[in-house]
């Protein structure tokens, strides 16, 4: 049996879970998420926990069992606590600013880059060179952070660019001077 899939998901206070056929809907204080369960995966709902059950022991069902449990646990955590990614901008003259919902980035191009996040994603500037991407859906938060990073990924020589706050940039040695 899947080690991840057989662990029960503990429901915190204030989180409601309901089933509509194969769709699971999780509602909490921060919002509501909905996801379709794969074929062959059922959910048993108690008052304080969820347990996912698979129909057979095929390799595909075993893989979907653990995946479905992890995605459901992420939904429960997201509507209760939320997810966030801290980002940093490194480089002389590189900075960020918020204008309305858009993130304005000055990252070494001849023009400013404006990034408009999708619905449900909040951007917060902590310093002119650091910001936070937050939301209730872990997958969307990670995707938006990766898209922002891809505007100017950190380069290995000086480390300039947009990076995750906990990311370590592997630095390369530059050219050696002539004799």
C-alpha angles and dihedrals in degrees: 000000000000111000092212095040097053096054112102119237110233112220113221121220112283097024116119123195125194135173126222103185104297094344120099120206121197119191125187143152094286098046146287133292130190131193137170116239117225122253112280098025118109130183127221111203121202125174094267107019147034126221123192117213127194125214100226143358100256116135091247092052091048091053093046090047094061093039094051092048092050093048092048092049089051089052092052092048092045097055091045104040108001130218131262140182121204115216132191133201115214123192142078108284093005113134145145136222138179122236112178105313094331126101111221113205127194101192107152101290123122088250138037116261117225117204118191111198122219122255114288095032120108124198120202126184113217098175131355088266101038135059141167129230112204140171144129099264111075094201094052093046091053092045093051092047090051092049091051091048090051091061089074113356115198114270120223100233104058099003093237118158143060115313141166112266093241095042120114116212114217104226125213127209114251126231116302117238120252122262 
